Amino acid sequence: MELAKMDTQTGQVSKGTSCQVCGSHDVVVFFEQSNVPVICNQLLATEDAAKEAKLGDVSLGHCAHCGAIVNYAFDPDRLDYNASYDNALHFSNEFQKFADRLAARLIHSYNLEGEMVAEIGCGDGYFLRLLLERGIGSAIGYDPSMSSGRLEKLPQQDGLTIIPEAFGQQELPDTVMAVLCRHVLEHIPDPDPFLSAIRSTIGERSCVTYFEVPNARWMLESDSLWDVIYEHVTYWTPEALTFAMNRAGLHPFNVETDFNDQYLMVEASPAVPTKPLELDHATTVQQTRQTAIAFGNSASRELQIWQERLSELSVAGGKAVLWGGVSKGVTFLNTVPASAKSIAAVIDVNDRKQGMYVSGTAHPITAPNDLAEIAPQLILVSNEIYLNEIKAMTAQMGLEPEFLTIAG
């Protein structure tokens, strides 16, 4: 990817740089952040490794033609999705409930009982296992972070095959009736070839495709700058994602949001739907640009508010923890300097992260059971959707801290 050259007076990206989705030059940068971890969701076993983690810059630009938001400072050579990568959320009961609902809906809507399903970017195969438990016949997943050593540690399950490679233009088994791609597309530097490869492998079969990505519209409207991470090169709104999928020959017929509107979900088919989606592309693209500019303008104010809150806590001798060692939490710690002194630890229910350190800041990641010993006056919750679950867990421990959410 060519790095952006921006006019600092107008925010306009130079004519030498084009939109990664549609090729248009009508791109305006609206948000910039320096020295953020290149990979937030990384298992780092020592403080030194965490402090020495690679850092990168973010320069988000919005395209007025297709609506895509892209990090024009992104360099794919800086990323390595290896066995230390772990962005799993399914250790949370709240997330499990969402995944259960989704699995049941997909199986029911597309008659997938007894059928074969493929997932691109399957991670440890959690969602495919859930689908198998609910009645699909077999499943195949692709994920480059699942090295052979990591695969050997996973429980075996009949009907499940995980290929530890990135999805290319491999031929899907003829019996695949649905292709899922959840929280992968935002990591792809050139989405058009990726989407086109999926379309090509489907061929002429009757096969539904399901895409799930972070909802950029929610991010912008909620001023959630903690959702801006280097790992995500693209940020998708409904108008941008449907544009890109149609362009690749994957025709969306259903668009919705879930997980408190934080996730954007699109279902598509190789066949042109009999009832096209009603979406005023030009109007929504223009609305998104206005919202994006407002997001950029409010970012420094949001950072200052949190810097002052945590500085006051530190001066008063208070102790805080942050619950959630994933993208939002890691970004917060790396962009609010006062967190270095005021945040004692990061709490995470993912046992694979416990005993590890946060990329960039080297905050220790520990288990919920350690809260009694830490005895924090304040728990910062990285995502409000988990707040009730967290409150219930701390109440069972006899703790009564104050809670603040940083996003959601």
Order of alpha helices (4+ residues) and beta strands (2+ residues): beta-alpha-beta-beta-alpha-beta-alpha-beta-alpha-beta-beta-alpha-beta-alpha-beta-alpha-beta-beta-alpha-beta-alpha-alpha-beta-beta-alpha-beta-alpha-beta
